[in-house]
Amino acid sequence: MRTTHGVTTANDSVEPIVLTEDKAYVRTNITPIDKPGTEDTPGFKGFSYDETEYTKDEYILGMFNKIEDTDVLLTALLGGAGNE
């Protein structure tokens, strides 16, 4: 896992998750940027975000753990018995 903060792009939009054959890129704190230009410098329109790169295995295991944690929490909140 590797996280990069403050990535900027001039794309028209930013997907919160991008999956490739062997990687998963999770983007958070997506913020639009619209800086007007001046006489001396061009403006910039795009997005800033933080991006965490996972291997597919890391991402799948992380999602599995989140699902398990959510299941335990919901069971406790609903007053049910644990998974047996």
Backbone hydrogen bonds, N-H to C=O, Kabsch-Sander energy under -0.5 kcal/mol:
donor,donor_aa,acceptor,acceptor_aa,energy
2,R,53,E,-1.8
4,T,51,E,-2.9
7,V,49,Y,-2.7
9,T,47,F,-2.2
18,V,25,Y,-2.3
20,T,23,K,-2.7
24,A,54,Y,-2.5
25,Y,18,V,-2.9
26,V,24,A,-0.6
26,V,52,T,-2.8
27,R,16,P,-3.1
27,R,25,Y,-0.5
28,T,50,D,-2.5
31,T,48,S,-3.0
33,I,46,G,-2.9
35,K,44,F,-3.0
38,T,41,T,-2.8
44,F,35,K,-2.4
46,G,33,I,-2.4
47,F,9,T,-2.6
48,S,31,T,-2.6
49,Y,7,V,-2.2
50,D,28,T,-2.8
51,E,4,T,-2.9
52,T,26,V,-2.9
53,E,2,R,-3.3
53,E,51,E,-0.5
54,Y,24,A,-3.0
54,Y,52,T,-0.5
56,K,22,D,-1.6
59,Y,55,T,-2.4
60,I,56,K,-2.7
61,L,57,D,-2.4
62,G,58,E,-2.4
63,M,59,Y,-2.4
64,F,60,I,-2.4
65,N,61,L,-2.4
66,K,62,G,-2.0
67,I,63,M,-2.4
68,E,64,F,-2.5
69,D,65,N,-2.6
70,T,66,K,-2.4
71,D,67,I,-2.4
72,V,68,E,-2.3
73,L,69,D,-2.3
74,L,70,T,-2.8
75,T,71,D,-2.4
76,A,72,V,-2.2
77,L,73,L,-2.7
78,L,74,L,-2.3
79,G,75,T,-0.5
79,G,76,A,-0.7
80,G,75,T,-2.1
